[in-house]
Amino acid sequence: MLPKRINKDVVRKSIGEYADTKFTAEERGKIYEDLIGFVPPRIEARFAVTGALDPKMVDLQEQMREHAMYPKSFDVKTAQLMLFGMLMMDGSDAAVLHAMAARKAGASWAELQDVINLCFIFRGMSAANKGAELIANLAAREAEAATGKTA
């Protein structure tokens, strides 16, 4: 469902320490934890690698991301449902992160399915199949988190 996490010790030894002087990696990760519940593995990798090699770029990326991700015109749930649909259309595996964020913001299973249905109109059966699989896996993840047992 999610890519595996990087080995931060290897990154620190091979590439260098996180060098952003404005925010720690943990502070940068807070917005992701608030939105999704954790810092996704690829974001963690970007913070570690780009944060060591070009911390100004991380700062610019995060400023742009925060500005775009929280538009004044939409609430968080609506923005996350839109991003979920856009990423489903693209076939991106990051769609699951925005489905998680939409759920955390109050989206129902039916709302996620409605987004998948819209995607199906233009992307076809593979989007419908991938979307159903994504929802099923997300439901299992939520059940596991709620009970502490693997679903």
N, C-alpha and C positions, 0 to 999 in steps of 0.2 A: 504494500500500500504506500509506504513512504521509502525514500532512498535511505541507505544506511548512513549513519553519522560518521564524520571524519574522525581521524585520530588527531586531536588537538595537540598532543605532545609532539608528534612527528612534525606537524606544521610549525610549531614554535621552534623546534630544533633545526629544521631544514630551511624555513622561510623567515622566521623571526617572530618576535612578540607583537601582539596587538599594540598599535602605536597611536591610536586616536587620543588626543588630549582633551577633546570636548566631552566625550562620553565613554564609559567603560563598555565592554561588550555586553555585560549584564544589563546596563542601563539601556543600551540599544535594543536588547531583546525584550524589554518590558512591553513595548507596544504589540509585539507578536504574541506574547503570553496573554495579554489582555484580550486580543482579538481571537486567537485560536486556542490558547491554553498552553502553548509551548513554543519554543523557537524551532522552526522547521530545519531539518538537516542542511539543506542547501543555503539557507540564510546563515546558519551557524558557520558553514564553510566560507561564505563571503566575508563575514565579520573577521574570521581568523586569517584568511589569506589576504584579502584586499585591505583589511584593517592593519595588517603588518606592512604590506607593500605600498599602499596608497590610501592612507586614512582619510585624506581630503575627499577622495572619490566616494568612500563609504558615507561620509557626511552628506555630500551632494545627492547620492542615490536615496538616502533615507529622507532627506528633506522633500525631494520630488515625490517619493512613494507616499509619504504621509499626506502631502498636499492632495495628491490625486486619489488616494484610497478613502479619504473622508470628505467627499464633496458636500458643499452646503445644500445642494438640491435633493439629496437622498439620505435617508437614515442608513445606519450601518447594515441592517438586514438586507435592504433593497440593493445597496451597492455590492454586497457580497453575493447575492443571488445573480446580479448582472455579471460580476466577474466569474462566477462559477459557470454561467452559460457561455461567456466568451471563451473561457479556457476549454470547455467541453467541445465547442465548435472547432477549436484548434487541435483537439486531441491531446492536450497537455495533461501530463500527470499531476500538475499543480492544481488542477480543478478540485481535487479532493480537499486541499487546504482551504479553499474558499467555500466549499460545501460545509466543512467543519465550522468555519467562521460564521457562515449564515445560520447554522444550527445554534451556535452559541449566542447569536444575536436574536434568536427566536423563530427562525424559519421552521416550518413544519415539513414532514416527509412529503406531503402533497405539493407544497411549494417547490421543493427540489424536483419532484417528478414533473411538475408543470414546466420548469426550465428545461428539463431533458426532452419533454415533448416538443417544445419550441425548437430545440436543437435538432431533433429528429427530422423536422420538416425540411431543413436545409442540409443536414449532414447524413441522414439516412439511418439504416438499421444498426450500423456499427456504433453510432452515438447512443442509440436507445439501449443496446446491449451493454455497452461500457457504463452508461449512466446507471442502469439497474444494478450492475455489479458493484459500482461505487456506493450506491445507497445501501445495498445489502451489507457490504463490508463496514460502512460507517455505522450502521445499526448494530453490528456485532461489536464494534469498538466501543460504542456507547454503552452497550449492555455489559461488556467486560469491565468498563470503568465503574459502572454503577454497582456491580456485584463483586468485583474483584476476581471473577471467574472467567476463564476463556469461554467465549460463546461458540 
